[in-house]
Amino acid sequence: MKAISIKEPGGPEVLEWIEVEDPLPAAGEVVVDVAASAVNRADVAQRMGRYPVPPGASPYLGLEVSGRISAVGEGVTGWQVGNEVCALLAGGGYAQKVAVPAGLLLTVPRGIGLVEAAALPEAVTTVWSNIVMTGKLIEGETFLMHGGAGGIGTFAIQIAKAIGARVVTTVGGPEKAARARELGADLAIDYRTQDFTEHGPYDVILDVIGGQYLERNVRSLATDGRLVVIGMQDGLKGQLNLGELVFKRASIHGTTLRSRPVAQKAAIVAEVQNEVWPLIENGAVQLVIDQILPMAEAAEAHRLLDLGQHIGKILLVNG
């Protein structure tokens, strides 16, 4: 098969479409013939040498795919060759085939095309596990999503709205603000000209920025508020006023999905299938796809992501 390989850490030009060995299913795994994968910020970090591959994971990029099962390993039940699926991965999605633990498979939601389904697994499991399972967001609370126009943000806005929260998001520019409001945001704040702290307090904040946002995030939390940090685009360090944290009874959670044990990720996947798939199938949560490019053009997809002008997901398709 072919897969996207990283020649050396660097810019998009280091990505190569090369011949590699086909994967075989271990016990408890299936092999998926990949219809499509999606580009995520974690892929960019890995390309630049800033996100080490977890032990045992594929060395190739790609944290989610859609496709058809072509082989089933020993001990797998409930899935068979030919099933159309999408899947959460620890790596390997930028390829023609990938081996996947059966517990990380999801059905393709009714009404969603096979290629488009590649936009779902990583973003939706990230959003659900962080704002619901960790952040405990409930109806009537106020939720702040930083980066509401991205692949994570476009789903977070819609899922939080479906829960019944008041939804606020930060975005870069009027076009992205308009799209965020279309997706259900009650307030879209242009971070270039506005300060999100003036529109709080927030019960739950999902932060992909990190760095200097830490102090402002904590300052704008409500009493008993929860800050969940999942990204560090602005850097690894920030100032923290412990007094503000303590007297608000607030909490800060740092989480990552990729390196969790398979059993933990499988529990998240199962909850997403039960709770979020009905929202997708009834239209309450919609896929937002910016562009679809050939898998061999992964370098161009990374250039687009680096530019930061996209809204929603960028997909890579085989065939």
N, C-alpha and C positions, 0 to 999 in steps of 0.2 A: 504494500500500500504506500501512499504518499502522506507526508505530514509536514507541518511547518516546524522547522528547527531554528534554534538561535545560534548563529555562528559564534558570537561573542557578545557580551553586554554592550548595549548601545541604543541607537535610534532605530526607527522602523526598518531601515535598510539592512539590518542584520538578520532579518527573517528570511528563511529559504524554504522553498517547497521541494522536498527531497524524498527519495525512496528510503523506506525503513521497513523493519520486519512487521509482519501482521501480528496483532495481539491474539492470544489464546485465552479462553475463559478458565480461570481457576475455579475451584469449588465455590459455589455461592455466587458466581458471576455469570453475566451474559456478554456477548459481543454485539455491539450495535454498529450497523452500517450507517455512517453519519450522513444525514441529509443536510444538516446545517449546524453551525456553532454560533456563538455570540462573543463579542469583544467586551472585556471588562477591564476596569482600572487595575485589577490585580495582574492581568496579563501584561500590562505596560510595566508595572513594577518588576515582574519576573524578567521581562525582556531587558530591563536596565540593570539587572543583577541585584535588585533590592528585595526580592521576595523568594527565598530559597524554596525549592521543591520539597514538600514533606516526604519523609522516608516511605519508600514503597510506591510513591505516586509516579505516574508517567512523566517523563522529562519534557514532554511537549506541552505547548500552551493550550488553554481552553478548559473552562470550568463548567460548561453546560453544552448539551447537544440535543438534537432531535434526530430520529431515524427509525430503522427497522431492525429488530433482533435477527441476527444471522447465525448465532450459535448459543447454546445453553450449557452451562457448566454443571457439574455434579451437585446434586442437592437443591437445585433451583426448582421451586414450585410456583405455579400461578402465572408463569410467563412461558411463551413458546416462540419458536422461529416464525417470523412474519409479523409479529405484533408491532404496531406503531407506538413509539414511546418517546418521551423526553427524559433527560436524566441529569442529575447533579453529579459533578465530577471533582476529583482532586487534581485533575490534569488530563491532557490528551485529546481534547475536543477538536483542536485544529488538525484534523486528520480524516482519512477516509473510513477508518474503523477505530473503535475504542472498546476496551473491556470495562465493564461497570458492575459493581456489587448490586445484586438484584434489589436490595433494600433502598437503593437510590433511584429506582425507576419510577416514573409517573406515567399515567395514561395521557394521551393528547386530549385536551378538553374538547367537548363537542363544539363545533362551529369554528375551530381554529385549524388552519392548515398545518401540514407536517413541518414545513420549513419555518413558519412563523413561531411554532411551538418552542424553537430553540431559544427564544427570547425569555422564556419563563423560569427555568429551574433555579438558576443562581440568584437572580434578582428577587423572585418571590420568596424563596426560602430565607434569604437574607432579611428581607423586610419583615416577614411574619415572625421569625425567630427573635428579632431584635425589638420590634415595637410592641409585640403582643406577649411572647413567651418570656422575654427579659424585661422589657419596659412596662409591661402590664397596662398598656393603654386601654381605657374603657370609654364607653359612651359618655359624652358631656365634657370630657377633658380637652385641653388644648395641646395640640401636637405641632412641633416645629421640625421641618425637614430641611437640612442644608443641602443645596444642590438639587432642587426639585425638578430640573429639566433632564437630568441624566437617567441612565437605565434603572438605577435604584429609586431615584426620586419620583419618577413618573408612576411607579407602582405604589410607593409609600403614600403618596397623596391620595390615591384612589382607595387603598385598603383602609387607611385611617378614616377617610370619609365614610366608607361602608360600615365601619365600626360605630360611627356616630360622633366622632371627635370634631372639634373646630380645628381646621387645618391651616397652618401658616408655613410658607416656604421661602427660602432665599434663592434667587436666580440672578443670572448675569444678563440684563438687558430686557427691553420691553417685549420683544417677540417671545422670549422664554416665559416671561411673566404672564402674557396672554394665554399661552398654552397651558401653563400651570392652573390658571383659573378655569379654563375649559375642562380640565381633568377633575376639578372639584375643590381646589384650594380657595379658602375664604379670603386669604390675603397673600399676595405674592410680593415680596420685598426685593427690590433691586439692590444687591449688596454694594454696588458701585456708588450709589448715591444715598442709601438709607441705612439706618442702624437697626438691626433686628431686636436689640434689647429694648427699644422703645415701644414694642408691640406685645410684650409679654404680660404677665408671666406665663411660662409654659410648663405643663405637667410632664411631658415627655419630649426630649430632643434627640433626634437621630443625626449624628454628626459624622460626615465623611471628610472633614477638613482638618481637624486637630490643631496642633500648634497654638497660635495666638487666639484661636476661638475658645480655648478652654476657659479663660477667665470670664469672658463675656457670656458664655453658655451658662456657667454656674450663677453668675449675677442675675440672669434672666429666668432662672428656674423658679417655679412656684414652691410653696411649702410642700414637703414630701415629693418634690419633683425628681425625675429620673433622667440622667444624661447617659446616652449609649453612644460610645465612640467606636466607629468601625473603619475609619480611614484617617490618614495622616498626610493629606495633600499639602498642608501648610507646614509640615515638619513634626518632629517628635516631642518637642518641649513647649510648655506653656506655664503661665503663672496660675497658682491656685490659692484662693483665700479660704483657708480651712474654717475660719469662723463663720463665713457665709454658708459653707456646706453644712456645718454642724447645726447652726441655729435654724436653718431651713429643714433640717432632717432630710436633706437631699442625698442622693446617691449617684455615683459614677460607675458605669460598667464599661469595660473594654472587652470587645468580643471579636472573634474571627471564626469563620465557618470552615474553611478549607482543611485545617489541620485537626479538626475534631475527630474522635473515633467514629468509625462507620455506624456503630449502633446509635450514637447520638444524632448523627445526620439522618439516619433512617427514621428516627422518631419525629424529627422536624418535617421530613418529606411526607410522612403519613398524615401529620396534622394539616399540612398544606393541601394535600389531596382532598381531605375531608372538609376543610374550612374555606379554602380560597378557590378551589376549582368550581364550586357552585356559583361564586361571584363572577367568575370569568364566563361561565356558560350562560348566565342570565344577563350579561352585559354590564353589570355594575363595575367591573374592573376590565379595562380594555388594554390591549397590547399597543405600545407606542414604538414603532420601528422607523428609524431615520433613513437607513440605507441597507441594501443587500448587495454584497459583492462576492465574486468567486473566491473560494478558499485560497487559491494560489495568490490572490491579491491581498493577503493579510497585512502586508507592509502598508498598503494604501489605507486599509481600515484603521491601522494604528496611527497613521498620520492624521486622519480625520478625528480620531479620539483625542490626540494630543492638541489639536487646534481648539477643541472644546466648543465648537459651534453647533454640534448635533443636539437633537432633542429625542430622547428615548434610546433605543438600542440600535447597534450596528451589527448586522448578521453576516456570516460567511457561509456560502452555500457550495456543496459539491454537485458536480454534474451540470 
